[in-house]
């Protein structure tokens, strides 16, 4: 109805219903476009309330309605089915309209007896006073299909599913509705493009197109069958060649198919089905031998196109039963797709081909490596993993081919599936099988084993693999092998803070002529961006990420592009760009649900957001469940940061032993790897956990080890974390003046890094320790405790400045949306700021929540238990229980969760 409401004829129609003039609107639209729905919508116009309303369906043997006199809304449906008597009656009404007549006549233009004349020949003699309009209904665009899918399926439909739904339905509303009905009955938690394909052809559409085809003369049907076999609009000559018709008979058959609406002119000079799914319905009914002949002719026709659409040629040759030429076309199609960067297209084609058991071994040996290479660059497919796993077990494969497949299978298992142990085994086996026979591929396997982010291996071991890989690459003549080594050398240098890192990144072959060089360059840029961000080089990391994303998108490196999108979520977390970040993380997790390694960044960010919002149950789920990868299958910096958040969670739940146990395990993993910049998000919480568990000596050793590990390195975020770790240790040891100074040093560092949340946490720590020191010295703070909470000089010193700093922290937490931190800082502020002068007795809030009740309600709504809220706000569980009860009563909320929606 949206298009109807914007139509220029709507105002004249309303005027006619008001008794001013007369109007006719001809509504034309092919089957399923919504003519009847439009008529019903018009009957609901406010101006029609006082008018005489008639809905007439032609051909339904209804009693003829009264006509003449006063405002009347005459709605005529299916005029293409009108009997001669109905057409004559409508002619009389429209040739002699009265003041106040608003007539709307709907019809299918493709089924009119005389094209362009809704009431047949001759044309109606419309009188001068009758305003006549024509309104053509259009198919839906993809955005309208997306809204319809959202209304029926909610958030289940993926972007690819909506795109496929629009493509196969042609945007015809009725077909979209029928498909959505089938999808509602058959899909689970997600609706994918494969689910749309599996839904089949709606019965309504199938019966319509088959009845129109059957209505043609037998000699004319082959042209419709040819269009169905081609599956896409085609020119007249191609269509008739596939049908095996030419000359006058072919032209007559095409005209008959168009006149009978079995086919339509989809675009100028190109004929086919306006609803692509209709082709499937017809194709399935073509007799088998005839269908094979049609496919054979289609393949010969398409080979004459330039460029040759080899994927379609392969489909037709396969359907025609020509196996050898089919496999040749598959190989050409896959090579063309890879060359164009369309790796997902190559993956789908090769998977379908290699799933056929009868494919000879020699073709498997040629096609499987193509599949493997595309799968590593594209997105994960479980079918690809299965196909490659079966392929490497084939004893008939040459050893070097098996080694090549092992290489790519290992990369998929490690990078996409998340089965690191299996991936490393395949890569090591690939090194042995490839040996010196295929030095370029052997070098590639070694490069993969040199990736430092994986929790297996040590930094020294990774460097040795890279050294061996570089030697093989230099000795060979493969530019792609050298590009692979360069990509890993650059990202390893960035991760380790190597002074040559920027030069190595700048030298990546982003314009390398072989496509493989650009793929490795894109990977190197995105990996270097990730490494730079973990070190705290945020501006450079963002520049690298943008360059890597741009290159990956241009060459179709989907996997690389997705990994960089995950890195962007981390950057937004650190930069405090939290608005809508949680929803973006959830969408990313849904889109990469079958690739836990790629989704891991989003899991971490979403878990940290849940933590700061006080929803600790959800935090645990996002960090450890819901598809999050296990620590042994998580990239090291990510695993360390995840451990840091879980340690902090144990600390706020007042469980130092559990926090210390996790801290020791995570610390040992980082120490074994030897890249200490990756401890930046772990160290402060790990040191605090071990110290609070009563082992201050171990906490001091951890801090010293952290400092030694960073010696001579450029790692801004880790340097800030060193100051924070010292502060945490000093606070646990009761050295509050020193702790305040260390916290101020950390806050100043995080200010330089533009990390607002870490800055607020360390600023709060400085203020907290200053206040503790002030209390211990009865208002005479030690000189060491003086100084601004952000590292600036504090002329007044002591309590007043600390209170002001805490107030700013509350504001920063609130702006970010850190509900838990704001509540904690507000409690600390309340206990130290001067009490307000007020009248004796309790303040009267009537049915409004008091400030304390609001704090309790926010945390309860986020999922915290009474005991946890008591820890945060320094209250007794009994007091929290009373506040929750009052908040529920005052707001009328039915549950604790509802408090977030009902708090005034």
N, C-alpha and C positions, 0 to 999 in steps of 0.2 A: 504493500500500500504506500510505501514511502514515495515511489516514483509517481503514483497516481496523485498524491497530495501536492506534488510540485507541478502538475500538468497545467498548461495554459487554459484548457477547456473547463477546469473545475469551477472557476468563477462564473462563466456563462451558465453552467449547469445549475449552480446554486441560485442564480437570478431567475432562471426558468421555474425552479421549484417554488420560488416566491411569487410566481404569477406574472413574471416580466419576461416575455419572449418565449421562444421554443428552441431546443437544441437536440442534436443527434451526435453521439459519440460512437464511432466504430472502433471496437477493441479487438485487435488481431494478435494472435500468438499461437505458436505451434503447440502441439500436445504437451501438457505438463508445465507450461509457463505460468499458470495461475489465473486464468481468465475468470473462472467461477469464483475464486477467492476475491478477485477485484470487484466483481459484481456485488457480492455480499458485503464487502466493505463500503460500497457506495450506498447501499440500503440503510446503512447506519449513520449517514450524514444528518446533522441536526435539522437542516432545512427539509429533510424528507419526512420528518415526524408528522407533519400536518398534511402531507400529500398522500394521494392514493398510490399505493405501491403494488406493482405486479412483477413477479419473477416468472418468466415464461421460458421453458426449456423446449426447444424445437425437436420435433419427432417423438415427443413423449405422450402424444394423444391427450393433451389437456383440453379442458373446456375453454373456449375463447373468452378472454376477459372483456369487460366493458371498456369502451373508449369514449373520449370527448369530455370537455368541460372541466375546468379547474386544474390546479397543480397536480401533476401525476408523474411518478417515476416508473418508467417502463424498462425493465431489465430483461433483455432477450439473450439467452445462452445457446450455444451450439447452432448458430445460424447456418452453418455449413450442412447441417442435417435437416434443414427445413423442408417440409413437404410442399408441393406446388400450392396447396391451399394456404399454408402458413406464409409462404413468400408473397402471395397475392394480398393477404390481409395486412402484412407489414408494409407493403407498397402503398396501400390505401391510407394507412396511418401516417406514413412519412411524407406522402405527397399532399396530404390535407391536415397538417398539424394544427393544434389549437394553442392558444396562449396558456403557458404553464406546463407544456409537455417537455419532459426531460427523458429522452430515449437513449439507452445504451445497448448496443448490439455487439455481442462477442462471437468470434468464430475462429476456426483454424484456416489460415490462408491456403495451406497446402492441400486442403480437402474441398475447396470450392469447386463447383461444377464449371464455372467460368472464372479463370484467373483474374483477380482484382475486383470482381463484382460480387459482393456478399449476398445479394438477392438475385443473382443471375442476370442474364441479358433479357431485354435491353436494360441499360442503366436506369436507376430511379430518377424521376424528374423532381428533384428537390425544389421546393418553392423558395423565392428570394428571402423570405423572412425566417427561414430555418437555418440556424448556425450549425455547420457540419464540421466535425473534427475526426481525425484518425489518430488512434493511440496504439503504438506497437509495443508489446511487452518484450522485454529483453531477458536473456539468460543472466544469471547471477555472476558477479565477479568473485574472485577468490576471497575477498574480505567478507562478502555477504555469506559465502559458504562457511567461512571460519566462524561467523557468529552463529549460524545454524548448528554447526557441530558443537560449539560451546554450550548452546542451549540444551542440546540432547545429551552430550557426553561429558559436559563439564570440562575439566582440565585433562581428560584422558587422551584426547586427540593430539598427536604430535604435529609439528609443522609439516613434515613430509606426508602425513596422513591427510591433512586438509588439502595440500597441493594435489595429491593423487585423487582425492574425492572430487575436486573441481575439474580435473582433467578428464576423468572417465565419465563424469555425468554431463559434461558440456555446460555445467552451471544451470541445468534445467531443474527448477525447484522440486517438482514431483519426484524426479529421479534421485535428487539429493535426499529428500525425505525418506524414500523407500530404502536407500542404502543405509541411512542413519538408523532406520528401524532394525535392519538386519545386524548392524554393528552393535546396537544396544543389546541385542540378544546374545551376541557371540563373543564380545571382547572382555578381557579381564581388566587389570589395573591400567593398562595403556592400550591405545589404539594406534597401530602403525600403518604404514603404507601397505605392508603385506596383508594386514587384516582387511583393508579396503579391497584389495585384489581378491581375497578369499571370499568376500561377500557375494560374488557372482553377479549375474544380471537380474535385476528385479523383474518379477513376473509381469507386471503391468507393461514395462518397456518391451520385454521379449515378445509378448503376445501382439503388441501393436506393430512392431517391425516385421514379424513373421506373417501377420495377416496381410500387410501391405505387399510383401514380397509374393505371397501366394496368389494375390489378386492379379498379378501380372500374367501375361501369356507365357507358356513354358519356354518359348524361344527367347524371351526377353530377360528371364531370370539370371542367366550367367553374368550379366553386367553387374547385378547386385552382389552376386557371389564373389566376383572379382574384387569389388570394393571391400567386401568383408575380409577377404584373404589379405589384401594389402594392409588393411587396418589403419589407413591414413588417407586423407584426401589426395586425389591424383588428377592429373590432366586427362582430357578426353582420349588422346592417343594411347597413353600408358594404360588407362583403364580398359580400353577395348582390346589392347594387345594381350593383357592378362586374361581377359574373358575369352580370347580366341575368336574375336569378332572383328570385322572391319567393314568399310564401305557403308552402303545404305542400311543393311541389317543392323550393324552396330550402332549407327546414329539413331535409328528408329528405336532400338532397345533402350538407349540412354534417355531419349525423350520420354519414352513410356515410363521408365523408372522415376524420372523427375515428376511427370504428371501425376503418377500414383503415389507420390511422396515416399516411395521406398528409398530414394536417394534425394539429396539436396545439393545445391551449389553452395558449398561451405564457404568458399571465397572465390573471387573472380576466376572463372575458368578451371576450378578444381572441384571435383565431385566426390561425395562420400556421405558419411552419416553425421548429422549434427550432434548426435549423442554417441561418442566413441564406443560405449558399451554395446550399442546396438550391433556393431560389427561382430562382436563375440557371439551374440545370439544367433545371427545368420550363419556365421562360419561353422558353428557346432551342428547345424542342420544340413550342411552341404554333404552329399554322399562322398564317402572316403576316397574312391578312385578319382572322382572329379576334383576333390579338394587337392589331392596330390598333384594333379596336372596343373591346377591353378597356381599352386606354390612354385612349381617348376618354371612356369612362364613368368611369374613375378620375379624370381631370382634373375632370369635372363634380362628382364626389363630394367631392373635396378642396377645391374652391372654396367649398363650404358650411361648411367648418371655420372656427373662429375661434380664433386668427388664421389666416389663409390661409397654408399652407405653399407659397409661390410657387415655390420651387426645385423641389419635387416636381411641382407643377402644370406647370411649364415642361418637365420631363422627360417627363411623360405627353403633353402637347400635341405636343412634338417627335416622340415615337414614334408618335403618331397621324397625323402628316403635316400638322398644322395650323400652317403656318409663321408666319403673321401673329400669331396668338394666342400661339404659342410665344415669339416675340421680345418681345411685350408682357409675358409672364409672366417671362421672363429679366430684363428691365429692373426689374420690380417686385421680384423676388427679390434682385437685386444691390443695389438701393437699401435694401431691408430689412436685408440683411446688413451693409452699410456703416453704417447707422444704429445697428445693434446692436454695432458694433465687430468683427464677424466678417470681417475683411478677406481672410483666406486662403480662406474659403468663397466670397466674391465673386470672387476671382481665378480660382479653379478653374472656376466657372460661366461667367465671361466669356471665359476662354481657350478653353474648349470651344466656345462659341458663335461667337466671331470666327474660329475655325479653319475654320468652314464657309464655303466660297467663295461660296455662293449668297446669303449674307446681304446684303441691299440696302445701298447706300451710305448712305442716310438713317439706317438703324439702326446702321451702323458708326459714324457720326458721333455718335450718342447713347451707344453702349455703350463705345467705345474710351476716352473720357475717364474713365468709371467704372472701367474696368480699370486705367488709368494711376494714378489717385489711390489705389486700393487697393494697387497694387503698390509704390508709394513708401512706404506706411505698413507694409505687410506684409513678408514675406520674399521674397528673390529667386526669380524663376522665369525660366529662359532662354527658355521659350516666350513669356512676356510680352514680353521684350525683342524677340524675333523678330516677334511680332504688332504691336507698336508701331512697330518699324522699317519694317515693310511699310506700316503705316497712314500714316505721315508722307510716304510716297512717292506716296500716292494723289492724283492731280491733281484728283479730284472733291471732295476735302474743302474746306470753307470755310477761308480763311486763318487765322481766329482759332482754329478747332478744331485745325488743324495745329499752331499755336503752342502750344496747350494740351497737345497730345500731346508735342511737343518738350520742353516744360518737364519733364514727368514722366519721359520717356525719359532726358533729361539727368541728372535726379536719380538714376534707377536706375543708369545707366552709371557715375556718379561714386561714389555711396554704396555700391552693392551689388556691381556687377560689378567695379569697380576700374579701369575704362578712363577715366581722368581726362580725357585729351585729348579723346576723343570726347564725353564728358559736357559739358565746357566749351563745345565747339562747338555742341552742341544747345541749351544754355542761352542762349548769345549769340544764336543764330538765333531762339530763342523770344522774346527781348526785341524783336527787330526785327519779327517777325510779329504779336505781340500788340499792340505799340505802345500807343497811347492808347485803342484800341477795347476792350480788356479790362484796365483799369488794375490790378485786383486781382491777376490772373495775371502781368502784367508785373512788378509789385512782387515777387511770389513768385520769379520767375526772377532778379531782381536780388539778392534776399536770398540765394539759393543762391550766386551769384557773389561775395557778400560773405563767405563762409565762410573764415576765415583759416587753418584747419588744412591746407588743401590747399597743396601745394608751389608751385603757380602763383600769380602775382600778388604784390603787395606790401601791407604794412599800409595804406599811404595809399590804394591802389587799392580795397582791401576797404571802407575807410571811405567812399569816394566812392560805391561801389555801394549801401551801406547808406543813405547820405544820400538818394540818388535814390529808393530803394525807400520810405523813410519819407515822402517828399514825396508820392508816388503814393498810398500807403495813407491818409495824412491827407486827401487830396483826395477819396477815394472813400468809400463807405458800407459797405465790407466789414470786419466785425469779424475775420474769419479772416485777411485780409491784414495787418491791424494786429497780430494775434497772432503772425504769422510774423516781422514786423519786430521785435517785442518780444523774441521768443525769440533771434534772432541778435544783437540789440543787447546783451542780457544776457550771452550767452556770450562775445561779443567783449570786453565790458567786463571780465569775469573774466579772460580770457586776457591782457589788457593791464594788469591791475592797476589799473583805473580805480577811484577812490574811491567812485563811485556804483554799483559793481557789485552790492552787496548789495541796494540799493533796487530796482534794475532786476530782479533775480531775484525778489524778494518780490512785485513787481507782475505777474508772469506770470499770465495768466488761467486758473488751474487749474480754476475752476468756471464757465468761460465757457459760455453756453448752446449755441452751435453746437458740434457735435462737433469741427469743424476747429480751434477755439480750444484745446480740451483737447489735441488732438494736438500742436499747436505748443508748448503749455505743457510737455507731457511731454518733447518734444525739447529745449526750452530748458533744462529742469531737468537732464536727463542730460548735455547738452553743457556746461552750466555746471559740473556736478560733475566732468566730465573735466578741464576747464580749471583748476578749483580744485585738483585733485589734482596736476596737473603743476606748479603754482606752489608746492606744499607746504602748502596749507591743507587738511590731511587730515581734520580733524574736520568742518569745514563741507562739504567735498566728499562725505564719507560721508553726511551728512544729506541733501544735495541728491540724491545717487544713490538713497537709499532712497525719498525722495518721488517722484522721477522713475520709478523702477521700479514703485512702487505704482500711480501714475497710468497708466503705459503698459500695465500688466497689466489694469487695470480697463476701459480703452477699446479693448483689442485691438491696440495699436501694437507689433506683434511686432518690427519692425526696431529701433525705439528701445529696446525691452526688451533685445534681444540686444546692442546696442552698450554698454549700461550693464553688462551681465554681463561683457563684456570688460574694462571699466574696473575692475570689482571685482577681477579677477585682478591688475591692476597694483597696486591698493591693498594686496592681501595680500602681494605681493612686497615692497613698500616697508616694510610693517609687520612683516616677518619671519614671517608666518604661512605657512610653507612646507610644513607637514605635509600631504601629499596634493595639494599645489598642482600638481605636474607632471602627475598623472593628470587633474586637473580641466582643465588646459590642453589635454591631448590629446583629452579628450571634447569640449571646446568647439570645437576645430579640426575634429573629425570632424562635429559637428553643423552647422557653418557652412562646410563644405568648399567650397561653391559661392559663397561670399561672402568673398573674400580681404580686403576692407576691414574687415569685422567681425571676422574671425579674426586680424587683425594683432596685437592686444594679446596674445592667447594665444601666438602665434608668438614674440613678444619675450620674454615671461616664461618660456616653456619653454626658449628658447635661453639666457637668462641662468642658469636653473637648471642646464642642462647644463654651462655654463661653470664655475660654482662647484663642481660635482661632479667636475670634471676630465675630463668627456667632451667634448673640444673638437671632435671630428669631428661629433658630434651637435649641438653648439652652432652650428656653421656651417650644418648642414642646416636647423635650425629657423629660423635668422635669414635665410637666403638662398635656401633651396629648400623642398621639401615644401609648395608652395602659398603661401609667404610673398609678399606683394606687393612689387613692385620699388620702389626708393626714390622714383621719380618718380610713383608711385601710392599712396604712403603718407602719412598725416597727418604734418605737420611735426614735432611733438614726439616722435612714435613713431619717425620716421626718424632724428632726432637721437640718441635713446636707443639705437637699433639700431646706428648708426654708433659710438657710444661703446663698446659691447660688442665690436664687431669690431676697433676700434682697440686695445682692451685685449688682445684675443686675439693680434693681431700683435705687441704689445709683449712678452707672455710667451713668444712663440715667437722672440723676439730678432730681430725684423724691423722696426727703426725706420723705414727708408725707406717700406715699405708702410704702416705705421701713420700716418706723417706725411702721405702722399699722401691717404689716406682722411680724415684730420683736416682738411686744408685744404679738401677738397671739401664736407664736412659743415658746416664753419664758414662757408663762403661762402654756403651755402643758408640758414642761420639769419640771417646778416647781411643777405642780400637781403630776407628776409621782415620782419625788424625786431622780432620778438617775442623778446626775449633771455631771458625766463624759460624758454623751451624748450631753452636750452643747458645746463640744470642737469645733465642726465645725460651730456652730451657733454664739457663744458669741461675737467674735470680730466684726462681721458685724452687729449684733443686737445692741450692745452698740454704735457703730458708727452711726447707723441709728437713734436711739433715740436721741443721742446727737446732730446730725446735724439737726434734726427736731425741735431743740430748747428746749429740756427737758433734760438738763445736769444732773439735780438732779435725775431723773429716771434712767439715764444711770449709775450714781454712785451707786444707790441702786442695780441695776442689777449686777454690778461688785462685790459689797460686798456680795450679795447673792450667787454668783458663788463661791467666795472664801470660804464662810461658808459651802456651800454644799459639798465641796471637802475636808473638814477638816479630817485629819487622813487617807486619801485614797491614794492608789498608782495609780495615773492616769497621766502618763507623758504627753500625748497630751493635756489633760485639763489644766495641770499646765502651759504648753507653751501658751495655749489660754488665761489664766488669764493675763500673761504678755502682750500679744498682745492686749487684751481688755483694759487694763490700758493705753497702749500706744495710742490706738485709742481715748479714752476719753481725755487724756492729750493733744493730738494734736487738737481735736475739741475745747478744752478750751483755746488754744493758749499757752500752757505750753510746748514749743518746746524742751528745754533742757531735761526736765523730760521725755517727749515722746520719744526722741532719746534714752535715757537710757533704757526705757522699751522695745522699739523695739529691741535694742541690746540684752537684756536679752532673749526675745522671739526667736531671730535669733539663739542665742547660744543653746537654748533648742531644736529647730528644727534641728540644725546641729547634735546634739546628737541622735535625733530620725531618722536621715537619711531621712528627708523629704525635698527634694531640692526646691520644689515650694513654700511651706510655708516659708522656710528659705529665699528665694529670696524676697518674698513679705515683710517680716519683715526687711530684710536688706535694701531694698529700702525705707521703712518707716523711718528707722534710718537715712539714708542719706538725705532724704527729710527734716526731721525735723532739722538736723544739718545745712543744707543749709538755711532754713528759719531763724533759730536762728542766723546764721552768717550774713544774710542780715539785720536782725533787729538790730544787734549790730555793724554794719558797719565794719566787718572784725575782731572783737574782740570777739570770741566765749566764752561763759560762760564755766567755768571749768567742769560743769556737762555735757556739750555736748561733751566733749572729750572722746576718747576711740574708739577702733576698731568697725566697723559695725557688726562684728560677735562676739563681746564680748571681743576682745583682746585690749590691751592698744594701744593708738594712740599717739605716741610721737610728731608728727607734729601737730595733731589736725586739726579741722575745715574743711575748704572748700576742700583742696586738697584730703584729705582722703575720704570725702563724694563723690567727683566726681569719684575717683577710684572705690569706692564701687558701685556706680551707673553703671559704665562701666561693672563691673563684673556681676551685675544683668542683664543687657541687654544680655550678653553672655549666662547666665544661662537660661533666658527665651527663647532665640533663640534655644539653644540646646534642650530644652524641646518641643518646638513647640508652645509656648504661644505667639501667634502673637499679641494679644491685649496688653498684659503686656509689651512685648518688645517695641511696638510703644509708649506706655505711658512713659516708663522709658527713652526711647531714646529722647522723647520730653523734659522731665525734664533735662536730661543730656545736651541737646543742649542749654538750656536756662541758664546753669550755668558753663559749661566748657569754658576755654579761647577761644576766636574766633581765627580761623586760619588766618594767614596773606595771602592775595591773592590780585591779581590785581583788580583795580577798575572795576565796572560794573558787570553785571550778568554773572555767569559761563555759558559756552556754552556746552550744553549736546546734541546738534543736535537732533537726533531722539531717543536718549536714555533717559530713565526716570531719573529725578533727585532723590536724596535720599528722599526728601519730597514727590514727586509724587509716588515713589515706596511704601512708607508707606501708603499713601492714597489709592493707588490701591489695596494693600493687604487687607485693611480693607473693602473697597467697595466690593471686590470679595467675602469676607466672609459673606456679607449680611447686613453690617451696613449701615444705612441711613446717608445722609450728616450731619444731625444734631447730630447723635451719633458720627460720626467721628470727628466732630468739638469739642465735649466734650472731647474725648480721646486725641486729639492732641493740644488742646487749640488754635484752629483756629476759624475763623468765618465761618458759613455755606457757605457764598459766595465764600470764598477762597477755601474751600473744593470742591465746585462745579467746580471751574476753574481747580483745579488739576485733578479731575476726567475726565473732558472734554479733557485735554491735554493727559492724560494717554490713553484714548480710541483712540485718534487720532494717537499717536505715535506707539501704539501696533497693531492697526488695529482690536482690539477686537470688536465684534458685540454687546456685552452687558457688564454690570458690572461684572457678574459672570465669563465671559470669560477672565477677566483680570488676574485671577489666573493662567490660562493656557498659556497666551500669553505674560506675562511680561518677557522681555529679561533680 
